[in-house]
Amino acid sequence: MPNFVDRLTTQVDQKKSDLLASFSKVAYGQEEALRRLCLANWHPLPPSVAAICQRQAAPRPRPACAVDGSLRRVNLVNGATLMVAQALLLGEGGEETRVDVDIRRGNVPRASLERLADLLQQSLEVGLARDGATRLPPGGVLFLDGALYGQLPQLYPLTIEGVREPLPEDILAAYRELFDTCRARDVRLLSIAKTSREALLSDLLQRRTGNGHLDISDSEMIYRWTDGQAGYSTPVLLGKRGFTRGSRELLQREDLQHAPAIVSFFVRLCDFDDAVRVDLPAFCVGRAERLGDLEDDLLDASAVGEILEILAADYGGLEVYNALLYAADREVRLERSMMHEVYVRLIAQRLGVELRLDRSERRFE
């Protein structure tokens, strides 16, 4: 039997310093200036929020619902890719589900397939959220999974085999309707991302001080230098700050420039828990700025006080960052066995064809 363990051990030992670079609590060279900036912009939780997290105070009851989605892809023996996406709205008024399916031929580039799959799922989620916002009474809360501002600039046109896919435009229209509905009905729209690879706060802080630029993400910065302490980062107000040429051009569109600016911050509701990223439209904290009004700016830490109380009310401890989203995630998750044993067979039956998985899929059966 091949022995890979010894060789892996040797490789880890040889590359130890490089592999540990994003974990070290020590700030090297120019990192020290960024570490100080990080700590200056990491704030302790307000006493009322900490009390709710520790169940020493009762949170204000609010009607709420959450939306999450899931997707599976399988490769077929004819080279095509079968995709199934599903989304769930859970909470106030019960639950609602949506499902979509697509099959693309093998000549579609892998990058286009991956983006199409993401858009398929996102289309279901934002459509459910848009409809769910109309069911919530004033003062209600709608939780979404993912980074809201990270998704918006990625909705530039998608072209596959010379055909311009309508999904990005449809999703943008649904987002605009969602924002309008939440603003009109006084609904708090909170998007929570368990992971984030972007450098929003990190980049803004470094540009403000003019101390050069280090390519360190917000998540790495907070993980390394806040010592696992409960707290939250200074909120960033985001406008037409694109990440790629396509996203920058998208955010210059007139219809998007009138969409609300997005407030983004990180929060750790309990010592040594993972920090999550929270995005929300600016009107949820009483701000009137639109995407076209600015690139990015810092807000006063107190601007998100009410939002922190909402997050604390739905906090379930180290394993449950948000009770409603956690429940929705468990219910909507599309497992491999369900995809292979139920969905593929059902789709084949309805289409009247054999959908045979290719060898890369069958070897795990």
BAMIBA-588001 format. One line per field, with one value per residue (C-alpha): chain; residue in three letters; residue number from 1; x, y, z. Coordinates in pm, whole numbers, plus 50000, padded with zeros to 5 digits. Example, Ala and Ser with C-alpha at 12.3 -4.5 7.8 and 13.67 -1.06 7.14 Angstrom:
% residues 2
c = (A | A)
r = (ALA | SER)
k = (1 | 2)
east = (51230 | 51367)
north = (49550 | 49894)
up = (50780 | 50714)
***
This chain:
% residues 365
c = (A | A | A | A | A | A | A | A | A | A | A | A | A | A | A | A | A | A | A | A | A | A | A | A | A | A | A | A | A | A | A | A | A | A | A | A | A | A | A | A | A | A | A | A | A | A | A | A | A | A | A | A | A | A | A | A | A | A | A | A | A | A | A | A | A | A | A | A | A | A | A | A | A | A | A | A | A | A | A | A | A | A | A | A | A | A | A | A | A | A | A | A | A | A | A | A | A | A | A | A | A | A | A | A | A | A | A | A | A | A | A | A | A | A | A | A | A | A | A | A | A | A | A | A | A | A | A | A | A | A | A | A | A | A | A | A | A | A | A | A | A | A | A | A | A | A | A | A | A | A | A | A | A | A | A | A | A | A | A | A | A | A | A | A | A | A | A | A | A | A | A | A | A | A | A | A | A | A | A | A | A | A | A | A | A | A | A | A | A | A | A | A | A | A | A | A | A | A | A | A | A | A | A | A | A | A | A | A | A | A | A | A | A | A | A | A | A | A | A | A | A | A | A | A | A | A | A | A | A | A | A | A | A | A | A | A | A | A | A | A | A | A | A | A | A | A | A | A | A | A | A | A | A | A | A | A | A | A | A | A | A | A | A | A | A | A | A | A | A | A | A | A | A | A | A | A | A | A | A | A | A | A | A | A | A | A | A | A | A | A | A | A | A | A | A | A | A | A | A | A | A | A | A | A | A | A | A | A | A | A | A | A | A | A | A | A | A | A | A | A | A | A | A | A | A | A | A | A | A | A | A | A | A | A | A | A | A | A | A | A | A | A | A | A | A | A | A | A | A | A | A | A | A | A | A | A | A | A | A | A | A | A | A | A | A)
r = (MET | PRO | ASN | PHE | VAL | ASP | ARG | LEU | THR | THR | GLN | VAL | ASP | GLN | LYS | LYS | SER | ASP | LEU | LEU | ALA | SER | PHE | SER | LYS | VAL | ALA | TYR | GLY | GLN | GLU | GLU | ALA | LEU | ARG | ARG | LEU | CYS | LEU | ALA | ASN | TRP | HIS | PRO | LEU | PRO | PRO | SER | VAL | ALA | ALA | ILE | CYS | GLN | ARG | GLN | ALA | ALA | PRO | ARG | PRO | ARG | PRO | ALA | CYS | ALA | VAL | ASP | GLY | SER | LEU | ARG | ARG | VAL | ASN | LEU | VAL | ASN | GLY | ALA | THR | LEU | MET | VAL | ALA | GLN | ALA | LEU | LEU | LEU | GLY | GLU | GLY | GLY | GLU | GLU | THR | ARG | VAL | ASP | VAL | ASP | ILE | ARG | ARG | GLY | ASN | VAL | PRO | ARG | ALA | SER | LEU | GLU | ARG | LEU | ALA | ASP | LEU | LEU | GLN | GLN | SER | LEU | GLU | VAL | GLY | LEU | ALA | ARG | ASP | GLY | ALA | THR | ARG | LEU | PRO | PRO | GLY | GLY | VAL | LEU | PHE | LEU | ASP | GLY | ALA | LEU | TYR | GLY | GLN | LEU | PRO | GLN | LEU | TYR | PRO | LEU | THR | ILE | GLU | GLY | VAL | ARG | GLU | PRO | LEU | PRO | GLU | ASP | ILE | LEU | ALA | ALA | TYR | ARG | GLU | LEU | PHE | ASP | THR | CYS | ARG | ALA | ARG | ASP | VAL | ARG | LEU | LEU | SER | ILE | ALA | LYS | THR | SER | ARG | GLU | ALA | LEU | LEU | SER | ASP | LEU | LEU | GLN | ARG | ARG | THR | GLY | ASN | GLY | HIS | LEU | ASP | ILE | SER | ASP | SER | GLU | MET | ILE | TYR | ARG | TRP | THR | ASP | GLY | GLN | ALA | GLY | TYR | SER | THR | PRO | VAL | LEU | LEU | GLY | LYS | ARG | GLY | PHE | THR | ARG | GLY | SER | ARG | GLU | LEU | LEU | GLN | ARG | GLU | ASP | LEU | GLN | HIS | ALA | PRO | ALA | ILE | VAL | SER | PHE | PHE | VAL | ARG | LEU | CYS | ASP | PHE | ASP | ASP | ALA | VAL | ARG | VAL | ASP | LEU | PRO | ALA | PHE | CYS | VAL | GLY | ARG | ALA | GLU | ARG | LEU | GLY | ASP | LEU | GLU | ASP | ASP | LEU | LEU | ASP | ALA | SER | ALA | VAL | GLY | GLU | ILE | LEU | GLU | ILE | LEU | ALA | ALA | ASP | TYR | GLY | GLY | LEU | GLU | VAL | TYR | ASN | ALA | LEU | LEU | TYR | ALA | ALA | ASP | ARG | GLU | VAL | ARG | LEU | GLU | ARG | SER | MET | MET | HIS | GLU | VAL | TYR | VAL | ARG | LEU | ILE | ALA | GLN | ARG | LEU | GLY | VAL | GLU | LEU | ARG | LEU | ASP | ARG | SER | GLU | ARG | ARG | PHE | GLU)
k = (1 | 2 | 3 | 4 | 5 | 6 | 7 | 8 | 9 | 10 | 11 | 12 | 13 | 14 | 15 | 16 | 17 | 18 | 19 | 20 | 21 | 22 | 23 | 24 | 25 | 26 | 27 | 28 | 29 | 30 | 31 | 32 | 33 | 34 | 35 | 36 | 37 | 38 | 39 | 40 | 41 | 42 | 43 | 44 | 45 | 46 | 47 | 48 | 49 | 50 | 51 | 52 | 53 | 54 | 55 | 56 | 57 | 58 | 59 | 60 | 61 | 62 | 63 | 64 | 65 | 66 | 67 | 68 | 69 | 70 | 71 | 72 | 73 | 74 | 75 | 76 | 77 | 78 | 79 | 80 | 81 | 82 | 83 | 84 | 85 | 86 | 87 | 88 | 89 | 90 | 91 | 92 | 93 | 94 | 95 | 96 | 97 | 98 | 99 | 100 | 101 | 102 | 103 | 104 | 105 | 106 | 107 | 108 | 109 | 110 | 111 | 112 | 113 | 114 | 115 | 116 | 117 | 118 | 119 | 120 | 121 | 122 | 123 | 124 | 125 | 126 | 127 | 128 | 129 | 130 | 131 | 132 | 133 | 134 | 135 | 136 | 137 | 138 | 139 | 140 | 141 | 142 | 143 | 144 | 145 | 146 | 147 | 148 | 149 | 150 | 151 | 152 | 153 | 154 | 155 | 156 | 157 | 158 | 159 | 160 | 161 | 162 | 163 | 164 | 165 | 166 | 167 | 168 | 169 | 170 | 171 | 172 | 173 | 174 | 175 | 176 | 177 | 178 | 179 | 180 | 181 | 182 | 183 | 184 | 185 | 186 | 187 | 188 | 189 | 190 | 191 | 192 | 193 | 194 | 195 | 196 | 197 | 198 | 199 | 200 | 201 | 202 | 203 | 204 | 205 | 206 | 207 | 208 | 209 | 210 | 211 | 212 | 213 | 214 | 215 | 216 | 217 | 218 | 219 | 220 | 221 | 222 | 223 | 224 | 225 | 226 | 227 | 228 | 229 | 230 | 231 | 232 | 233 | 234 | 235 | 236 | 237 | 238 | 239 | 240 | 241 | 242 | 243 | 244 | 245 | 246 | 247 | 248 | 249 | 250 | 251 | 252 | 253 | 254 | 255 | 256 | 257 | 258 | 259 | 260 | 261 | 262 | 263 | 264 | 265 | 266 | 267 | 268 | 269 | 270 | 271 | 272 | 273 | 274 | 275 | 276 | 277 | 278 | 279 | 280 | 281 | 282 | 283 | 284 | 285 | 286 | 287 | 288 | 289 | 290 | 291 | 292 | 293 | 294 | 295 | 296 | 297 | 298 | 299 | 300 | 301 | 302 | 303 | 304 | 305 | 306 | 307 | 308 | 309 | 310 | 311 | 312 | 313 | 314 | 315 | 316 | 317 | 318 | 319 | 320 | 321 | 322 | 323 | 324 | 325 | 326 | 327 | 328 | 329 | 330 | 331 | 332 | 333 | 334 | 335 | 336 | 337 | 338 | 339 | 340 | 341 | 342 | 343 | 344 | 345 | 346 | 347 | 348 | 349 | 350 | 351 | 352 | 353 | 354 | 355 | 356 | 357 | 358 | 359 | 360 | 361 | 362 | 363 | 364 | 365)
east = (50000 | 50145 | 50270 | 50188 | 50199 | 50577 | 50609 | 50331 | 50508 | 50829 | 50650 | 50476 | 50806 | 50981 | 50703 | 50612 | 50685 | 50490 | 50196 | 50169 | 50181 | 49806 | 49776 | 50051 | 49939 | 50274 | 50274 | 50586 | 50726 | 50452 | 50191 | 50234 | 50071 | 49776 | 49750 | 49715 | 49452 | 49264 | 49257 | 49154 | 48857 | 48751 | 48490 | 48352 | 47988 | 47750 | 47647 | 47287 | 47403 | 47642 | 47362 | 47133 | 47408 | 47468 | 47091 | 47103 | 46848 | 46545 | 46567 | 46294 | 46063 | 46058 | 45887 | 46155 | 46226 | 46538 | 46626 | 46896 | 46969 | 47167 | 47291 | 47430 | 47594 | 47661 | 47854 | 47675 | 47828 | 47751 | 47968 | 47676 | 47632 | 47307 | 47239 | 46964 | 46918 | 46671 | 46589 | 46388 | 46212 | 46161 | 46003 | 45714 | 45410 | 45559 | 45783 | 45806 | 46029 | 46155 | 46355 | 46515 | 46700 | 46933 | 47139 | 47432 | 47630 | 47992 | 48127 | 48038 | 48357 | 48394 | 48412 | 48083 | 47923 | 48028 | 47898 | 47571 | 47522 | 47577 | 47333 | 47073 | 47080 | 47097 | 46794 | 46585 | 46707 | 46651 | 46313 | 46202 | 46342 | 46158 | 45828 | 45903 | 45959 | 45597 | 45479 | 45673 | 45507 | 45686 | 45986 | 46038 | 46374 | 46471 | 46795 | 46986 | 47285 | 47600 | 47770 | 47521 | 47776 | 47996 | 47711 | 47584 | 47897 | 47918 | 47592 | 47754 | 47628 | 47690 | 47733 | 47736 | 47769 | 47688 | 47366 | 47332 | 47184 | 46898 | 46972 | 47196 | 46940 | 46656 | 46847 | 46933 | 46567 | 46468 | 46726 | 46593 | 46239 | 46361 | 46531 | 46224 | 45993 | 46211 | 46245 | 45871 | 45771 | 46045 | 46194 | 46555 | 46737 | 47046 | 47280 | 47520 | 47829 | 48011 | 48324 | 48468 | 48786 | 48755 | 48965 | 48713 | 48795 | 49163 | 49202 | 49008 | 49211 | 49540 | 49440 | 49336 | 49671 | 49887 | 50119 | 50153 | 49936 | 49934 | 49715 | 49549 | 49178 | 48945 | 48890 | 49264 | 49319 | 49042 | 49140 | 49505 | 49488 | 49165 | 49264 | 48929 | 48751 | 48381 | 48321 | 48257 | 48445 | 48388 | 48110 | 48206 | 47962 | 48008 | 47909 | 48052 | 48356 | 48401 | 48642 | 48689 | 48646 | 48305 | 48184 | 48307 | 48121 | 47808 | 47806 | 47819 | 47475 | 47216 | 46957 | 47210 | 47352 | 47011 | 47013 | 47097 | 47459 | 47555 | 47679 | 47921 | 48092 | 48223 | 48094 | 48194 | 47910 | 48099 | 48465 | 48655 | 48361 | 48414 | 48357 | 48083 | 48033 | 47705 | 47584 | 47267 | 47119 | 47210 | 46846 | 46833 | 47053 | 46890 | 47135 | 47017 | 47334 | 47304 | 47555 | 47638 | 47706 | 48042 | 48305 | 48345 | 48356 | 48369 | 48067 | 48052 | 48053 | 47724 | 47541 | 47482 | 47369 | 47016 | 47150 | 47377 | 47077 | 46889 | 47186 | 47224 | 46856 | 46896 | 47239 | 47250 | 47609 | 47932 | 47759 | 47458 | 47561 | 47199 | 46914 | 46686 | 46961 | 47102 | 46761 | 46711 | 47056 | 46988 | 46653 | 46758 | 47094 | 47092 | 47286 | 47476 | 47260 | 46938 | 47077 | 47199 | 46929 | 46618 | 46658 | 46856 | 46612 | 46309 | 46444 | 46531 | 46182 | 46013 | 46236 | 46200 | 46576 | 46855 | 47068 | 47378 | 47641 | 47995 | 48269 | 48392 | 48048 | 47980 | 48302 | 48161 | 47837)
north = (50000 | 50341 | 50543 | 50911 | 51007 | 51022 | 51232 | 51465 | 51508 | 51602 | 51856 | 52017 | 52049 | 52199 | 52455 | 52524 | 52898 | 52959 | 52743 | 52931 | 53279 | 53344 | 53205 | 53385 | 53631 | 53805 | 54105 | 54116 | 54436 | 54647 | 54418 | 54591 | 54911 | 54711 | 54520 | 54847 | 54968 | 54641 | 54669 | 55035 | 54933 | 54629 | 54729 | 54545 | 54443 | 54693 | 54569 | 54516 | 54295 | 54094 | 54038 | 53899 | 53668 | 53536 | 53498 | 53744 | 53969 | 53894 | 54016 | 54224 | 53985 | 54043 | 53850 | 53701 | 53457 | 53323 | 53220 | 52972 | 52757 | 52456 | 52316 | 51994 | 51920 | 51580 | 51486 | 51263 | 51001 | 51210 | 51494 | 51708 | 51854 | 51826 | 52094 | 52108 | 52409 | 52445 | 52723 | 52747 | 53032 | 52944 | 53140 | 53382 | 53231 | 52882 | 52772 | 52799 | 52608 | 52652 | 52422 | 52465 | 52230 | 52277 | 52055 | 52199 | 52026 | 51933 | 52212 | 52479 | 52605 | 52498 | 52858 | 52939 | 52627 | 52720 | 53074 | 52954 | 52716 | 52997 | 53221 | 52943 | 52911 | 53285 | 53341 | 53109 | 53263 | 53627 | 53546 | 53380 | 53669 | 53925 | 53744 | 53676 | 54047 | 54116 | 53875 | 54034 | 54308 | 54639 | 54590 | 54233 | 54080 | 53890 | 53689 | 53590 | 53358 | 53501 | 53837 | 54074 | 54320 | 54036 | 53906 | 54228 | 54324 | 53969 | 54004 | 54122 | 53952 | 53582 | 53454 | 53083 | 52956 | 53299 | 53329 | 53602 | 53441 | 53641 | 53523 | 53815 | 54072 | 53882 | 53861 | 54231 | 54317 | 54090 | 54257 | 54603 | 54489 | 54331 | 54655 | 54862 | 54628 | 54619 | 54996 | 55051 | 54795 | 54885 | 54534 | 54478 | 54284 | 54114 | 53902 | 53684 | 53522 | 53251 | 53305 | 53604 | 53634 | 54002 | 54288 | 54567 | 54707 | 54609 | 54792 | 55100 | 55137 | 55104 | 55356 | 55607 | 55591 | 55573 | 55316 | 55104 | 54806 | 54451 | 54193 | 54066 | 53986 | 54112 | 53757 | 53695 | 54029 | 53971 | 53609 | 53688 | 54003 | 54026 | 53739 | 53571 | 53843 | 53905 | 54231 | 54385 | 54582 | 54942 | 54933 | 55011 | 55188 | 55042 | 55198 | 55159 | 54962 | 54693 | 54401 | 54329 | 54523 | 54363 | 54444 | 54806 | 54856 | 54699 | 54934 | 55232 | 55144 | 55411 | 55171 | 55026 | 55362 | 55441 | 55118 | 55162 | 55160 | 54853 | 54854 | 54573 | 54468 | 54162 | 54045 | 53780 | 53735 | 53511 | 53479 | 53242 | 53199 | 53250 | 53607 | 53633 | 53908 | 54098 | 54305 | 54517 | 54799 | 55141 | 55234 | 54964 | 55188 | 55514 | 55608 | 55747 | 55695 | 55507 | 55285 | 55563 | 55822 | 55689 | 55416 | 55332 | 55505 | 55429 | 55474 | 55537 | 55209 | 55300 | 55296 | 54920 | 54901 | 54784 | 54534 | 54382 | 54330 | 54156 | 53925 | 53854 | 53762 | 53483 | 53366 | 53003 | 52963 | 52839 | 52589 | 52805 | 53148 | 53229 | 53000 | 53064 | 53041 | 52733 | 52563 | 52666 | 52536 | 52194 | 52164 | 52289 | 52116 | 51887 | 51576 | 51367 | 51061 | 51256 | 51394 | 51057 | 50825 | 51043 | 51357 | 51207 | 50915 | 51144 | 51378 | 51083 | 50941 | 51271 | 51330 | 50974 | 50927 | 50748 | 50984 | 50778 | 50926 | 50927 | 50719 | 51004 | 51006 | 50631 | 50536 | 50683 | 50485)
up = (50000 | 49903 | 50197 | 50152 | 50520 | 50547 | 50233 | 50351 | 50685 | 50505 | 50285 | 50582 | 50767 | 50464 | 50399 | 50761 | 50762 | 50441 | 50551 | 50882 | 50728 | 50753 | 51107 | 51298 | 51565 | 51527 | 51292 | 51074 | 50923 | 50764 | 50919 | 51255 | 51127 | 50996 | 51325 | 51515 | 51269 | 51308 | 51688 | 51674 | 51460 | 51664 | 51922 | 52225 | 52205 | 52368 | 52716 | 52602 | 52314 | 52532 | 52784 | 52512 | 52381 | 52733 | 52789 | 53078 | 52905 | 52689 | 52328 | 52172 | 51985 | 51608 | 51328 | 51106 | 50826 | 50656 | 50301 | 50205 | 49903 | 49784 | 49455 | 49313 | 48978 | 48825 | 48512 | 48263 | 48036 | 47725 | 47859 | 47970 | 48319 | 48511 | 48774 | 49034 | 49264 | 49548 | 49792 | 50114 | 50292 | 50658 | 50943 | 50968 | 50797 | 50755 | 50470 | 50092 | 49851 | 49496 | 49266 | 48924 | 48689 | 48392 | 48160 | 47965 | 47694 | 47742 | 47522 | 47781 | 47954 | 48315 | 48442 | 48267 | 48415 | 48765 | 48729 | 48575 | 48867 | 49118 | 48932 | 48920 | 49298 | 49357 | 49134 | 49351 | 49676 | 49585 | 49432 | 49756 | 49960 | 49748 | 49803 | 50170 | 50238 | 50144 | 50416 | 50700 | 50905 | 50968 | 51193 | 51072 | 50983 | 50669 | 50690 | 50376 | 50346 | 50191 | 50136 | 49977 | 49841 | 49724 | 49508 | 49350 | 49151 | 49012 | 48817 | 48493 | 48173 | 48118 | 47762 | 47680 | 47323 | 47184 | 47385 | 47645 | 47956 | 48115 | 48471 | 48577 | 48461 | 48626 | 48954 | 48947 | 48892 | 49183 | 49409 | 49322 | 49402 | 49726 | 49835 | 49746 | 49936 | 50247 | 50249 | 50201 | 50467 | 50718 | 50702 | 50812 | 50541 | 50688 | 50478 | 50681 | 50532 | 50728 | 50518 | 50331 | 50124 | 50041 | 50179 | 50229 | 50573 | 50541 | 50210 | 50325 | 50645 | 50460 | 50192 | 50459 | 50636 | 50323 | 50480 | 50167 | 50086 | 50220 | 50051 | 50369 | 50378 | 50650 | 50777 | 50815 | 50981 | 51238 | 51299 | 51363 | 51572 | 51775 | 52009 | 51967 | 52162 | 52113 | 51929 | 51590 | 51328 | 51228 | 50965 | 50606 | 50373 | 50025 | 49693 | 49343 | 49457 | 49194 | 49222 | 48851 | 48528 | 48474 | 48823 | 48803 | 48475 | 48622 | 48920 | 48683 | 48544 | 48616 | 48757 | 49003 | 49103 | 49256 | 49461 | 49830 | 49940 | 50144 | 50503 | 50586 | 50910 | 51093 | 51429 | 51682 | 51931 | 52173 | 52269 | 52037 | 51799 | 51425 | 51309 | 51048 | 50791 | 50790 | 50491 | 50485 | 50277 | 50416 | 50480 | 50749 | 50965 | 50867 | 50589 | 50255 | 50046 | 49718 | 49540 | 49295 | 49566 | 49684 | 49657 | 50025 | 50361 | 50733 | 50958 | 51329 | 51522 | 51693 | 51356 | 51379 | 51742 | 51661 | 51407 | 51672 | 51901 | 51619 | 51555 | 51927 | 51959 | 51700 | 51817 | 51930 | 52049 | 51892 | 51661 | 51565 | 51439 | 51348 | 51451 | 51152 | 50890 | 51063 | 51047 | 50683 | 50589 | 50742 | 50566 | 50222 | 50189 | 49885 | 49979 | 49726 | 49791 | 49726 | 49402 | 49271 | 49398 | 49372 | 49162 | 48873 | 48845 | 48866 | 48596 | 48370 | 48411 | 48331 | 48027 | 47903 | 47858 | 48038 | 48247 | 48308 | 48538 | 48402 | 48561 | 48781 | 48949 | 48949 | 49127 | 49448 | 49427)
***
